[in-house]
Amino acid sequence: QVQLVESGGGLVQAGGSLRLSCAAARSIFSGNAMGWFRQAPGKQREWVASITSGGRTMYEDSVKGRFTISRDNAKNAVYLQMNSLKPEDTAVYYCNLALGTLRVTWGQGTQVTVSS
């Protein structure tokens, strides 16, 4: 059974917006901090943003002010609103636990491509 399913990626021009969604199994989501991560071509996966069960958020410096992470505890879902997209945001985006280095099996991710 798939535990994490990302969606909402696509091809957009620089300056555009996308909203990513992550559907998580209740056992993973409930009471836990969740995060978004991304992996660009030729680079390692990196942390982008996280949100605690109580709604406190943190962001990587390069996306701060442009991206907003949110969660719906009733739906076991986490979202990433991405505005003012830049070509350097191009990557496969994944969601997962954001509890130190603790992760469950990664989902397939969703591709975000930003053209100049």
HELIX and SHEET records of a PDB file:
HELIX    1   1 ARG A   26  PHE A   29  1                                   4    
HELIX    2   2 PRO A   87  ASP A   89  5                                   3    
SHEET    1   A 4 LEU A   4  SER A   7  0                                        
SHEET    2   A 4 LEU A  18  ALA A  24 -1                                        
SHEET    3   A 4 ALA A  77  MET A  82 -1                                        
SHEET    4   A 4 PHE A  67  ASP A  72 -1                                        
SHEET    1   B 6 GLY A  10  GLN A  13  0                                        
SHEET    2   B 6 THR A 110  SER A 115  1                                        
SHEET    3   B 6 ALA A  91  LEU A  97 -1                                        
SHEET    4   B 6 MET A  34  GLN A  39 -1                                        
SHEET    5   B 6 GLU A  46  ILE A  51 -1                                        
SHEET    6   B 6 THR A  57  TYR A  59 -1                                        
END                                                                             
